[in-house]
Amino acid sequence: MPERILQLLQEKKLPIIKKRLLEIQPFDIAEFLDQLNKKDSLLIFRLLPKNKAAKVFSYLSSDTQQNLSVSISEHELKAIIKDLDFDDMIDYLEEMPANVVKKILKNTNEVERTLINQFLNYPDNSAGSLMTIEYVNLKLDLTAAEALDHIRTIALSKETIYTCFVTSSHKKMLGIVSLKDLILAAPQQKVSKIINRNYIGVNTHDDQEYIADLFKKYDFFSMPVVDNENRLVGIITIDDVVDVIDQENTEDFHKMAAIQPSDQGYLEAGVLGLAKKRIFWLLILMFSATFTGYIIRQYADLLESMVVLAAFIPMLMGTGGNAGAQSSSLVIRSLALGEVKLKDLSKVVWRELRVSFIVGLALGGLNFLRIFYLEQNSVLIAAIVSLTLLITITSAKVMGGVLPIIAKSLGIDPAIMANPLISTIVDAISLFTYFSIATWLINLV
């Protein structure tokens, strides 16, 4: 379909393009526009019908949104902003430069301007920055029939109608009522009789990761957001939480790869920007690796007397790092899902000790046979390497399981205790263990 539209664009058959756009989903149109140059994206965007343009606009990348915002007229921009969902409008304004924001605020009334500024002042990644004000609000003294009539009247302007939020005359949060309960209730039954007061809500300053955990735990479709005085100020819906989960997973992935998190896509980010995001952790890991160099220098005489020992250093360090990465990845994932908590630290240690001992025995035994029989090295060399491998794997797996839990308890993101950092620590431990065992066994024989 995109190829066909490009062909029609080259042939300047705009009426046919306009007809084709009606058949394509808004998200797919937005994805297509993001790939075009400024001129073509503007031309096709202007062919969209008014009711579809705002939906497509909400899915566009921030760069394309900005390009369109400065290219279209104030009248066109005002019409798009008016049709955007409130939370999509806030997300858009957060990404735009100051001159574009001023241009938009100039065309809003005082009440809307105050509300927008209030939302823009909430901390990033907080409930306040995620929520929308487009919810169904009910009063206790309404009957089920009156409540349903009210919903029919306002439904088109609300983000969700499946859960309705009951408040007092001062907007104090009282409880929730599902659309299902209203439909099944007797027409004259009061909302006060079917309200669920045992609801779960969040504060405007609660962190988005905590909110995402609540949605996953309780299978919510929406959740109320209240201020410090328990007044309902907005709701968070599942579509926003899906974006949060994607964002948090991307952030953890970056941290686990020793890269500073970024909101920009790989192809959108500049070369200098990508370099700056990567260099910080690489510097830290590079300087921390000096410990391994120091250990090797301390045992230089041993290596000179038994040069063959140097041949097994990469294998020991690599296996130890991989073993630690396996454990840390599993534990970090379990922490994110809430399967493992600080109280489970001893269980994790005991489990990793048993797993690592079995894995270490298997790999150590196979390496002993390989080094002694296939590589024709002495029993002493085979014993040194195999014993080091057992101890290295055991310590690496235990450390990989324990460090993320400790980090979580200290308020540090467990993803930091992932592959690169674990590998650097394990490298130092494996080298120290290797040379210590070698010195001990050589002196023993």
C-alpha positions in Angstrom: 0.0 0.0 0.0 2.7 2.6 0.9 4.5 1.9 -2.4 1.3 2.4 -4.3 0.7 5.7 -2.6 4.2 6.9 -3.4 3.6 6.0 -7.1 0.3 7.9 -7.1 2.1 10.8 -5.4 4.7 10.9 -8.2 1.8 10.8 -10.7 0.1 13.6 -8.8 -3.2 11.7 -8.5 -4.2 13.3 -5.2 -7.9 12.5 -5.3 -7.1 8.7 -5.6 -4.6 9.1 -2.7 -7.2 10.8 -0.6 -9.6 7.8 -1.2 -6.9 5.3 -0.4 -6.1 7.0 2.9 -9.6 6.3 4.1 -8.9 2.6 3.9 -5.7 2.6 6.0 -5.5 2.6 9.8 -4.2 5.8 11.4 -1.2 4.1 12.9 -0.1 2.7 9.5 -0.5 6.2 7.9 1.6 7.8 10.7 4.3 5.1 10.2 4.3 5.8 6.5 4.5 9.6 7.0 7.5 9.3 9.3 9.4 7.8 6.4 8.7 10.6 4.0 10.5 13.9 3.5 8.9 17.1 4.9 7.3 18.2 1.7 5.6 14.8 0.9 4.5 14.2 4.5 2.8 17.6 4.6 1.1 17.0 1.3 -0.3 13.7 2.3 -1.2 14.8 5.8 -3.3 17.6 4.3 -5.3 15.1 2.3 -6.5 13.4 5.5 -10.1 14.1 6.5 -10.4 16.2 9.7 -11.6 13.4 11.9 -8.7 11.2 11.0 -5.9 13.8 10.9 -5.8 14.2 14.7 -5.6 10.4 15.3 -2.8 10.1 12.8 -1.0 13.1 14.3 -1.1 11.5 17.8 0.9 8.5 16.4 3.5 10.5 14.5 7.1 10.7 15.8 8.0 13.9 17.7 10.2 15.0 14.8 7.4 14.7 12.2 4.9 16.4 14.6 7.3 19.3 14.9 7.9 19.6 11.2 4.1 19.6 10.5 3.5 22.1 13.4 5.7 24.7 11.8 4.5 24.0 8.3 0.8 24.1 8.6 -1.3 27.2 9.4 -2.3 28.2 13.0 -5.9 27.4 12.0 -5.0 23.9 10.9 -2.9 23.3 14.0 -5.7 24.6 16.3 -8.2 22.2 14.7 -5.8 19.2 15.2 -5.0 20.1 18.8 -8.7 20.5 19.5 -9.4 16.9 18.3 -6.5 15.3 20.1 -7.2 13.3 23.3 -6.0 15.4 26.2 -3.2 13.1 27.3 -2.0 12.9 23.6 -2.0 16.7 23.5 0.1 16.9 26.7 2.6 14.3 25.3 2.8 16.4 22.1 3.4 19.7 23.9 6.1 18.1 26.1 8.1 17.2 23.0 7.7 20.5 21.2 10.1 23.6 21.4 8.9 26.6 23.3 7.9 28.6 20.3 5.5 25.9 19.1 4.0 25.5 22.6 3.4 29.3 22.8 1.8 29.2 19.4 -0.7 26.6 20.7 -1.3 28.1 24.1 -2.1 31.4 22.4 -5.2 29.8 20.8 -6.6 28.3 24.0 -8.9 29.8 26.6 -7.8 30.7 30.1 -9.2 27.5 31.7 -7.6 25.2 29.1 -4.3 27.1 29.4 -4.2 26.7 33.2 -5.0 23.0 32.9 -2.3 22.5 30.3 0.3 24.3 32.3 -0.6 22.3 35.4 -0.1 19.0 33.5 3.2 20.2 32.0 4.5 20.9 35.5 4.1 17.4 36.7 7.4 15.5 37.0 8.4 13.3 34.1 7.4 9.7 34.4 4.9 10.4 37.1 1.2 9.6 37.2 0.4 13.3 36.6 2.3 13.3 33.3 0.5 10.1 32.1 -3.1 10.8 33.1 -6.0 12.2 31.1 -9.0 14.2 32.2 -11.3 12.5 29.7 -13.2 10.2 32.1 -16.8 9.6 33.1 -17.6 11.2 36.4 -20.8 10.1 38.3 -22.6 11.3 41.5 -23.9 9.0 44.3 -27.5 10.2 44.0 -27.9 9.2 40.3 -30.0 6.2 39.4 -28.6 3.6 37.1 -30.9 4.8 34.3 -29.8 8.4 34.8 -26.1 7.3 34.9 -26.5 5.5 31.6 -28.2 8.5 30.0 -25.3 10.7 31.2 -22.8 8.3 29.7 -24.6 8.3 26.4 -24.4 12.0 26.3 -20.7 12.4 27.0 -19.3 9.1 25.8 -17.8 10.3 22.5 -15.6 12.8 24.3 -14.2 10.4 26.9 -11.2 8.1 26.5 -13.0 5.1 28.3 -16.5 4.5 29.5 -16.1 0.9 30.9 -15.2 2.2 34.3 -16.9 5.2 35.8 -15.6 7.2 38.7 -17.8 8.4 41.5 -16.9 11.6 43.3 -18.4 14.0 45.9 -19.5 17.5 45.1 -15.9 18.6 46.0 -14.4 16.0 43.6 -13.3 13.8 46.5 -12.8 10.2 45.2 -15.5 7.9 46.6 -15.3 4.8 44.4 -15.8 3.2 41.0 -18.8 1.7 39.1 -18.3 -0.5 36.0 -20.5 -0.1 33.0 -21.5 -3.7 33.4 -22.8 -3.1 36.9 -24.9 -0.1 35.6 -26.4 -2.1 32.8 -27.3 -5.1 35.1 -28.7 -2.9 37.9 -32.4 -2.1 38.2 -33.1 1.3 36.4 -34.1 3.0 39.7 -31.2 1.6 41.7 -29.0 4.3 43.0 -25.3 4.5 42.2 -24.7 4.6 46.0 -25.9 1.0 46.1 -23.7 -0.4 43.4 -20.5 1.6 44.0 -17.3 -0.3 44.7 -15.5 1.7 47.4 -12.6 -0.8 47.6 -10.8 0.7 44.7 -7.1 1.1 44.0 -5.8 4.5 42.9 -2.5 6.4 42.6 -1.2 9.8 43.5 -0.2 12.3 40.9 3.5 12.0 41.8 3.7 8.2 41.9 6.3 6.7 39.5 5.1 5.3 36.2 7.0 1.9 36.8 5.0 1.5 40.1 1.8 2.2 38.1 2.6 -0.3 35.4 3.2 -2.9 38.1 -0.3 -2.3 39.5 -1.9 -2.6 36.1 -0.1 -5.9 35.5 -0.9 -7.2 39.0 -4.7 -6.4 39.0 -5.4 -6.5 35.2 -6.8 -2.9 35.2 -8.1 -1.1 32.1 -8.0 2.2 33.9 -7.1 3.7 37.3 -8.0 6.9 39.1 -5.3 9.5 39.9 -5.9 11.6 43.0 -4.0 14.6 44.6 -2.8 14.8 48.2 -6.4 15.6 49.3 -7.9 12.6 47.6 -9.5 14.7 44.9 -9.9 13.0 41.5 -7.7 14.9 39.0 -7.5 12.3 36.1 -7.3 8.7 35.1 -4.6 6.5 33.5 -5.7 4.0 30.8 -4.1 0.8 29.7 -2.9 2.2 26.3 -0.7 4.6 28.2 0.6 1.9 30.5 1.6 -0.3 27.5 3.7 2.6 26.3 5.3 2.9 29.8 6.1 -0.8 29.8 7.7 -0.5 26.4 9.7 2.5 27.6 10.8 0.9 30.8 11.9 -2.3 29.0 13.9 -0.3 26.5 15.5 1.7 29.3 16.5 -1.6 31.1 17.8 -3.0 27.9 20.1 0.0 27.4 21.3 -0.2 31.0 22.0 -3.9 30.7 24.1 -3.1 27.6 26.0 -0.3 29.5 24.4 2.5 27.5 22.7 5.6 29.0 19.0 5.4 28.3 17.6 7.5 25.5 14.1 8.4 24.3 15.3 8.6 20.6 15.2 5.7 18.2 18.4 4.3 16.9 18.1 5.9 13.4 16.7 9.2 14.8 19.6 9.8 17.2 22.7 11.7 16.0 26.1 10.0 15.8 27.5 12.3 18.5 24.5 11.7 20.7 24.9 7.9 20.4 28.6 8.2 21.2 27.9 10.3 24.4 25.3 7.8 25.6 27.8 4.9 25.2 31.1 6.4 26.3 30.3 7.1 30.0 29.8 3.4 31.0 32.6 2.3 28.8 35.0 4.6 30.6 33.8 3.3 34.0 34.2 -0.4 32.8 37.5 0.4 31.2 39.0 1.9 34.4 37.5 -0.9 36.5 39.2 -3.4 34.3 42.5 -2.1 35.6 42.0 -4.4 38.6 42.5 -7.4 36.3 45.7 -5.9 34.9 47.0 -5.3 38.4 46.3 -8.9 39.4 48.1 -10.2 36.3 51.1 -8.0 37.1 51.2 -9.3 40.7 51.6 -12.9 39.3 54.0 -12.0 36.4 56.7 -14.3 37.8 54.2 -17.3 38.0 53.2 -16.7 34.4 56.9 -16.5 33.3 57.6 -19.9 34.9 54.4 -21.5 33.5 53.6 -19.7 30.3 50.9 -22.3 29.5 48.7 -20.8 32.2 48.2 -17.7 30.2 46.4 -19.6 27.4 43.5 -20.4 29.7 42.8 -16.9 31.0 40.4 -15.8 28.2 38.3 -19.0 28.6 38.1 -18.6 32.4 37.2 -15.0 32.2 34.7 -15.5 29.4 32.9 -18.5 31.1 32.7 -16.7 34.4 31.2 -13.5 32.8 28.7 -15.6 30.9 27.7 -17.6 34.0 27.2 -14.4 36.0 25.2 -12.8 33.1 22.8 -15.8 33.0 22.0 -15.4 36.7 21.7 -11.6 36.7 19.4 -11.6 33.7 17.0 -14.2 35.3 17.0 -12.4 38.6 16.5 -8.9 37.1 13.6 -10.2 35.1 12.1 -11.8 38.2 12.5 -8.6 40.1 10.7 -6.7 37.3 7.8 -9.2 37.4 7.6 -9.1 41.2 8.5 -12.8 41.5 11.6 -12.1 43.7 11.9 -9.7 46.6 14.5 -8.7 49.1 13.2 -11.3 51.6 14.0 -14.0 49.0 17.8 -13.2 49.1 18.7 -16.3 51.0 16.6 -18.5 48.7 18.3 -17.0 45.7 21.8 -17.7 47.2 20.9 -21.3 48.1 19.4 -21.9 44.6 22.3 -20.4 42.7 24.8 -22.3 44.9 23.3 -25.6 43.9 22.8 -24.7 40.2 26.4 -23.3 39.9 27.9 -26.3 41.7 26.3 -28.7 39.2 27.2 -26.5 36.2 30.7 -26.0 37.6 31.3 -29.7 38.1 30.1 -30.5 34.6 32.2 -27.9 32.9 35.2 -28.4 35.1 35.1 -32.2 34.5 34.9 -31.8 30.7 37.7 -29.2 30.7 39.9 -31.6 32.8 39.5 -34.3 30.1 40.0 -31.8 27.3 43.2 -30.3 28.7 44.7 -33.5 29.9 43.8 -35.9 27.0 43.3 -33.7 23.9 45.8 -30.9 24.6 48.3 -33.3 26.3 48.9 -30.9 29.2 50.0 -32.2 32.7 47.5 -33.3 35.4 48.6 -30.3 37.4 47.6 -27.8 34.7 44.3 -29.6 34.1 43.6 -29.6 37.8 44.4 -25.9 38.2 42.1 -24.8 35.4 39.2 -27.2 36.3 39.2 -26.2 40.0 39.3 -22.5 39.1 36.4 -23.0 36.7 34.3 -24.6 39.4 35.0 -21.8 41.9 34.6 -19.1 39.2 31.2 -20.3 38.0 30.0 -20.8 41.5 31.0 -17.3 42.7 29.8 -15.7 39.4 26.3 -17.2 39.5 25.8 -16.4 43.2 27.0 -12.8 42.6 24.8 -12.5 39.5 21.8 -13.5 41.6 22.6 -11.4 44.7 23.8 -8.0 43.3 20.6 -7.1 41.5 18.5 -7.8 44.6 20.9 -5.7 46.8 20.8 -2.9 44.1 16.9 -3.0 44.2 16.9 -2.7 48.1 19.2 0.4 47.8 16.9 2.1 45.4 19.3 1.5 42.4 18.0 0.1 39.1 18.8 -3.6 39.1 19.5 -3.5 35.4 22.8 -1.7 36.2 24.0 -4.9 37.8 23.8 -6.7 34.5 26.2 -8.3 32.0 29.0 -5.6 31.7 29.4 -4.8 35.4 29.0 -8.4 36.5 31.6 -9.5 33.9 34.1 -6.9 35.1 33.8 -8.0 38.7 33.9 -11.7 37.8 37.0 -11.2 35.7 38.9 -9.9 38.7 37.7 -12.7 40.9 38.4 -15.5 38.3 42.0 -14.2 37.8 42.7 -13.9 41.5 41.3 -17.4 42.1 43.2 -18.8 39.2 46.6 -17.6 40.3 46.0 -18.4 43.9 45.1 -22.0 43.1 48.0 -22.3 40.8 50.4 -21.0 43.4 49.0 -23.3 46.1 49.0 -26.5 43.9 52.5 -25.8 42.5 53.9 -25.3 46.0 52.0 -28.4 47.1 53.6 -30.6 44.5 
